[in-house]
Every structure is written in C-alpha cells, then in structure tokens.
C-alpha cells in the first residue's frame, strides 16, 4: 500500500466517522460549512504529516516510499491531495441527515 492510498483510506474513514457516529454526526451537521472544511482539511493535513513523520523516523514500512528531503515534502503534498479527494468523494455519497 502506498502512502497516498493510506491517506485516501484515512480521508474516507474520517468522512464516514463524521457522517455516522452518533452525537458527532449531529454536531458536525450543525456546524457551518466553512468550519467543516477547515476542520476536515486540518485533520487530513495531520494525517499526511503523520505519515511523513513516521516514515522519516523509520517507524512505519513506508520509510522506503517517503523520503525526508525535498522530494518527500512534495510527496507530502500529493498525500494530502489524495486524502482530500477521497474525503470529499466519500462525503458527497454518504447519506445526509434529513434536516439538511
């Protein structure tokens, strides 16, 4: 599994958690769209950054895929974009509460 695939899966899981977990989904649906986008983007960036940091520290098997140099930082951007795309796609197809 590539770091981009891992980030995409994380993005999908985050979207599903915020859509389906009782209590969390209710408060999430009440939040302003701008707030939702900001929170989700921050969480997805933290996911991409964690993949990069764990890889540079040699903690994960992805240390061979993500390098700790300029190329690795560019890959971090690709990881973040993959997570954003997967997250938004999952959000678009997940059911919305009737009040929306």
Protein Blocks (a to p, Z undefined) as FASTA:
>chain_A
ZZklmmmmmmmmmmmmmmmmghjlmmmmmpcfklmmmmmmmmmmmmmmmmmmmmmnomam
klmmpccbfklmmmmmmmmmmmmmmmmmmmmmpccdfkZZ
